[in-house]
């Protein structure tokens, strides 16, 4: 037997009634007659009781007979099984696992802190019981291994100065990364009969030793990108201003004055602070 086999036990309520009948009958018979043979009836009654199993919703009982797997009871209710069966309880409920924050290296070798939230449940009680030593510990170890592998496949973020053209990053592609993590965990936990319901990144940040430096780098990248947009807009506005002045013939600018006007407009449009106007009350040459 290498696969799970679902079975059902005998009606437990009937056997429970038999237990009480034998128990009461043996006590009454012994009291009335004093015959020690009623002790055999009492022993039989006591022997029935441990064979009763109660299976609650989303629970199961794995049954063994002297090391031989006989099946798994998943149906809810009270059942009676072979008194010599070894009964192992396994929950089929969904469980949450919030892993510890691990320090790992991303694709670029940067140390990052990462953790995952895993929702899982047992779907094959045979594999969970006999194919791994401890399926709960197996989930913990394999989840940590999967997170370490996943982090090494993607960069934390894209930086233009490194020439990267990564579509998927740990920071900006949470859905894609979570799907990849879920697939990786499904492959790893299948051996233990574990079904992965959901897996996603719970925490992500640079490690403390580089967090400050990487924050400055991100800020610098954002500033450069913003400046690039400002310069593009300023050039477009200067070009439009010169075209409008020429088209409406408001002023005739020689190359030197044209260059000065372009310089002044670029300073005003690209400056960090508001420009302070200077009113020229003389001629254009002063």
C-alpha positions in Angstrom: 0.0 0.0 0.0 1.5 3.3 -1.2 -1.6 5.5 -1.5 -4.2 6.7 0.8 -7.3 4.4 1.2 -10.5 5.8 2.7 -12.5 3.5 4.8 -15.4 3.6 7.2 -15.7 2.0 10.6 -18.7 0.2 12.1 -21.6 2.2 13.6 -20.2 3.6 16.9 -23.5 4.3 18.4 -24.5 0.7 18.3 -21.3 -0.4 19.9 -21.6 2.4 22.5 -25.1 0.9 23.4 -23.6 -2.6 23.6 -20.9 -1.2 25.9 -23.4 0.2 28.4 -25.5 -2.9 28.3 -22.5 -5.1 29.0 -21.3 -2.7 31.7 -24.6 -2.5 33.5 -25.3 -6.2 33.0 -22.0 -7.3 34.5 -22.3 -5.0 37.5 -25.9 -6.1 38.2 -25.1 -9.8 37.7 -22.1 -9.7 40.0 -24.0 -7.8 42.7 -27.0 -10.3 42.5 -25.1 -13.5 42.1 -21.6 -12.8 43.2 -20.3 -15.0 40.4 -16.8 -13.8 39.3 -17.5 -14.9 35.7 -19.4 -11.6 35.3 -15.9 -10.1 35.4 -15.4 -11.5 31.9 -18.4 -9.5 30.7 -17.0 -6.4 32.4 -13.7 -7.0 30.7 -15.4 -7.2 27.3 -17.3 -4.0 27.9 -14.1 -2.2 28.9 -12.4 -3.7 25.8 -15.0 -2.1 23.5 -14.6 1.5 24.7 -11.0 2.2 23.4 -12.1 1.0 20.0 -14.6 3.9 19.6 -13.3 6.8 17.6 -14.9 10.3 17.1 -14.1 12.0 13.8 -14.9 15.7 13.9 -15.3 17.8 10.7 -12.0 18.3 8.8 -10.3 15.6 10.8 -9.2 12.1 10.1 -7.9 8.9 11.7 -5.1 6.9 10.2 -5.5 3.2 11.2 -2.6 0.7 11.5 -2.6 -2.9 12.5 0.8 -4.0 13.8 2.5 -1.6 11.4 0.3 -2.4 8.4 -1.7 0.5 7.0 -5.4 -0.3 6.8 -6.9 2.9 5.7 -8.0 6.4 6.8 -11.4 7.4 8.3 -12.4 10.8 7.0 -16.2 10.6 7.4 -17.5 12.5 10.4 -19.2 10.7 13.3 -18.7 8.1 15.9 -17.2 4.8 14.7 -16.0 1.5 16.1 -12.9 -0.1 14.7 -10.7 -3.1 15.4 -9.5 -2.9 19.0 -6.0 -3.7 17.9 -5.8 -0.8 15.5 -3.3 2.0 16.2 -5.2 5.2 15.6 -3.3 8.4 14.5 -5.2 11.7 14.4 -4.4 14.1 11.5 -6.2 17.4 11.0 -7.4 18.3 7.5 -8.1 21.9 8.4 -6.3 24.8 6.6 -3.3 26.1 8.5 -1.4 29.3 8.4 2.4 29.4 8.6 4.1 32.8 8.9 7.8 32.2 8.4 10.6 34.0 10.2 12.3 36.9 8.5 15.3 35.4 6.6 18.4 37.2 5.4 19.0 36.1 1.9 20.8 37.5 -1.2 18.8 38.6 -4.2 19.9 38.1 -7.8 22.4 40.9 -7.6 23.9 39.7 -4.3 22.2 42.4 -2.2 21.2 41.1 1.3 17.5 41.4 1.9 15.1 40.4 4.7 12.2 38.3 3.5 9.4 36.2 5.0 6.4 34.3 3.6 2.9 33.5 4.6 1.8 30.1 3.6 -1.8 28.6 3.8 -1.7 24.8 3.6 -3.5 21.6 4.5 -3.1 17.9 4.4 -4.8 16.2 1.5 -3.1 12.8 1.5 -2.8 11.3 5.0 -0.8 8.4 3.9 2.0 10.6 2.5 1.9 12.9 5.5 2.1 10.0 7.9 4.7 7.7 6.3 6.5 9.4 3.4 8.1 12.1 5.7 9.2 11.9 9.3 7.3 15.0 10.6 5.1 16.7 8.0 4.7 19.9 10.1 8.4 20.4 10.4 8.8 19.4 6.7 6.6 22.3 5.8 8.7 24.8 7.8 12.0 23.6 6.4 10.9 23.4 2.8 9.2 26.8 3.0 12.5 28.4 4.1 14.4 26.7 1.3 11.8 27.8 -1.3 12.0 31.4 -0.1 15.8 31.4 -0.3 15.7 30.0 -3.8 13.1 32.4 -4.9 14.9 35.5 -3.6 18.1 34.4 -5.6 16.1 34.4 -8.9 15.0 38.0 -8.9 16.5 41.4 -8.1 15.0 43.4 -5.3 14.5 46.3 -7.7 15.6 47.7 -11.0 18.3 50.4 -11.2 19.0 52.2 -14.5 22.7 52.5 -13.7 23.1 48.7 -13.7 21.7 48.3 -17.1 19.0 45.8 -15.9 15.9 45.2 -17.9 14.1 42.9 -15.5 10.4 42.6 -15.9 9.9 40.8 -12.5 11.4 42.2 -9.3 10.8 41.2 -5.7 9.5 44.7 -4.8 7.3 45.6 -7.7 6.0 42.2 -9.0 4.3 40.8 -5.9 1.7 38.8 -7.8 4.3 37.1 -10.2 6.7 36.4 -7.3 3.9 34.9 -5.2 2.8 32.7 -8.1 6.3 31.5 -8.5 6.7 30.8 -4.8 3.4 28.9 -4.7 4.5 26.7 -7.6 7.8 26.0 -6.0 6.2 25.0 -2.7 3.6 22.8 -4.4 6.5 20.8 -6.0 8.4 20.6 -2.7 5.4 19.7 -0.5 3.7 17.2 -2.7 5.9 14.4 -1.3 4.4 15.0 2.1 0.8 15.0 0.8 0.4 18.8 1.5 -1.8 21.0 -0.6 -0.7 24.6 -1.0 -3.7 26.9 -0.8 -1.9 30.3 -0.9 1.7 31.5 -0.7 2.8 35.1 -0.7 5.6 37.4 0.5 4.7 38.7 3.9 7.7 41.0 4.5 10.4 42.4 2.2 13.1 44.9 2.9 16.8 45.5 2.5 19.0 44.2 5.3 19.9 46.8 7.9 23.6 47.1 6.8 22.6 48.4 3.4 19.2 49.8 3.9 20.3 53.4 4.4 22.6 53.3 1.3 20.0 51.7 -0.9 17.4 54.3 0.2 19.7 57.1 -0.8 20.3 55.3 -4.1 16.5 55.0 -4.7 16.1 58.7 -3.9 18.9 59.6 -6.3 17.4 57.5 -9.0 14.1 59.2 -8.5 15.6 62.7 -8.6 17.5 61.9 -11.8 14.3 60.6 -13.4 12.4 63.7 -12.3 15.2 66.0 -13.6 15.1 64.2 -16.9 11.4 64.9 -17.3 11.8 68.5 -16.3 14.5 69.1 -18.9 12.4 67.4 -21.6 9.5 69.7 -20.7 11.7 72.8 -20.5 13.2 72.2 -23.9 9.8 71.8 -25.4 8.6 75.0 -23.8 11.6 77.0 -24.9 11.2 75.7 -28.5 7.5 76.6 -28.5 8.3 80.1 -27.1 10.9 80.8 -29.8 8.6 79.5 -32.5 5.7 81.7 -31.3 8.0 84.8 -31.1 9.2 84.2 -34.6 5.8 83.4 -36.0 4.2 86.6 -34.5 7.3 88.7 -35.2 7.1 90.2 -31.8 10.9 90.6 -31.5 13.8 90.1 -33.8 16.5 88.1 -32.0 20.0 87.7 -33.3 21.9 84.5 -32.4 23.5 86.0 -29.3 20.3 87.3 -27.8 18.5 84.0 -28.8 21.1 82.0 -26.9 20.8 84.3 -23.9 17.0 83.9 -24.0 17.3 80.1 -24.2 19.7 80.2 -21.3 17.5 82.3 -19.1 14.4 80.3 -19.9 16.2 77.0 -19.1 17.4 78.4 -15.8 13.9 79.5 -14.8 12.2 76.3 -15.9 14.8 73.9 -14.5 15.7 75.7 -11.3 14.9 74.3 -7.8 13.6 77.7 -6.6 11.3 80.3 -8.0 13.0 82.8 -10.2 13.4 86.4 -9.1 12.5 88.7 -12.0 14.6 91.7 -12.8 12.8 94.5 -14.5 14.9 96.1 -17.2 13.9 99.8 -17.6 16.5 100.6 -20.2 17.1 99.2 -23.6 17.6 95.6 -24.6 21.4 96.3 -24.7 21.5 97.2 -21.0 
